[in-house]
Structure formats: structure tokens, C-alpha cells
Amino acid sequence: MESSKEFKALIRECHKAKERAYCPYSNFRVGCAVLTEDGTMFTGCNVENACYGLAMCAERNAIIKAVTEGHRKFQAIAVGTDIKDKFKGPCGPCRQFLVEFGECDLYMVKPDLTYMKFPHDLLPMGFGPADLLAEKI
Ligand SMILES: O=c1ccn([C@H]2C[C@H](O)[C@@H](CO)O2)c(=O)[nH]1
């Protein structure tokens, strides 16, 4: 996967998406690129608002675009910030969003375009679709 043309494009597109972040309040740019099962790519950036609580993360914007266009299965997702080394990964709500669409490879992209793979257990003991199907009283 990591040596494929598609993967290289994923890293590049994630970086480019970060350039489009609208974050005048936090000045914290985030970009995301999602590679779907069939090789289609979607990107997202964070979009903030004067009403601060309305800020929407890059990851959720990218996933919402993919799902809206009919893609629910992902091969890989890349998330990039301007942090040099210590970006610990997506925020809680974005982890919940990612869990909804199943396991896929997640990469953190540094400003110099180097990347690292994220551990698979994004949301230990997380609530997911299966919980809604569990036997109830
Ligand atoms: O995983 C994350 C964490 C934060 N942000 C955005 C939200 C806000 O615009 C800014 C600062 O929290 O970064 C993301 O896009 N993704």
C-alpha cells in the first residue's frame, strides 16, 4: 500500500488540503485525505466559524464528502497538521466518526510530508454500530 501511486497521492492531497484550512481563530491548520475502497480520493480541511463551537474538523469534512458521494469503505486516511513531531492524532469526535466506518489504515502526515502509521485501536472500548444491535431488556 505505502509504495503505491495512490498512497503517495493520498499524502500529497492531505498536505494540500491543509493549505485550504479556514482557521482564523485557532490558527491550527488540519488537512485530511480519504482513499476509498475503489481508489477514489476525497479531501477535507478544518472550517471554523465566528461562533466558535461550529468549527468542523478536517477528518469529518473529508469523510462526510466521501459518504455523501456514496463511499463508505476506506482503504486509508491521512491527517496532516503543522506540528513537527508530536501530533497525537484525531480528536475524540473524529475518532468516533472513523470507528463508524470500520478499521482502515490511518496516517499522520508531518509538514515535511513524512508520515507515520497510527495504531489501530483508535477508540478503546468505543461505542459503535454493533452496540445498537445488542440485546436489550
Ligand atoms: O483532529 C482534529 C483536531 C482539531 N481539528 C481542528 C478543529 C479546529 O478548527 C482546530 C483547533 O482545534 O483544529 C481538526 O480539524 N481535527
The ligand as an SDF file (V2000), in Angstrom:
LIG
                    3D

 16 17  0  0  0  0  0  0  0  0999 V2000
   -8.4240   16.1010   14.8720 O   0  0  0  0  0  0  0  0  0  0  0  0
   -8.5940   17.3240   14.7520 C   0  0  0  0  0  0  0  0  0  0  0  0
   -8.4040   18.2180   15.8090 C   0  0  0  0  0  0  0  0  0  0  0  0
   -8.6550   19.5540   15.5890 C   0  0  0  0  0  0  0  0  0  0  0  0
   -9.0710   19.9940   14.3650 N   0  0  0  0  0  0  0  0  0  0  0  0
   -9.3340   21.4200   14.1500 C   0  0  0  0  0  0  0  0  0  0  0  0
  -10.5770   21.9490   14.8200 C   0  0  0  0  0  0  0  0  0  0  0  0
  -10.2280   23.4060   14.9920 C   0  0  0  0  0  0  0  0  0  0  0  0
  -10.5300   24.1030   13.7810 O   0  0  0  0  0  0  0  0  0  0  0  0
   -8.7300   23.4110   15.1750 C   0  0  0  0  0  0  0  0  0  0  0  0
   -8.2730   23.5630   16.6110 C   0  0  0  0  0  0  0  0  0  0  0  0
   -8.8710   22.6160   17.4340 O   0  0  0  0  0  0  0  0  0  0  0  0
   -8.2680   22.1810   14.6610 O   0  0  0  0  0  0  0  0  0  0  0  0
   -9.2310   19.1280   13.3050 C   0  0  0  0  0  0  0  0  0  0  0  0
   -9.5880   19.5270   12.1980 O   0  0  0  0  0  0  0  0  0  0  0  0
   -9.0060   17.8160   13.5450 N   0  0  0  0  0  0  0  0  0  0  0  0
  1  2  2  0
  2  3  1  0
  2 16  1  0
  3  4  2  0
  4  5  1  0
  5  6  1  0
  5 14  1  0
  6  7  1  0
  6 13  1  0
  7  8  1  0
  8  9  1  0
  8 10  1  0
 10 11  1  0
 10 13  1  0
 11 12  1  0
 14 15  2  0
 14 16  1  0
M  END
$$$$
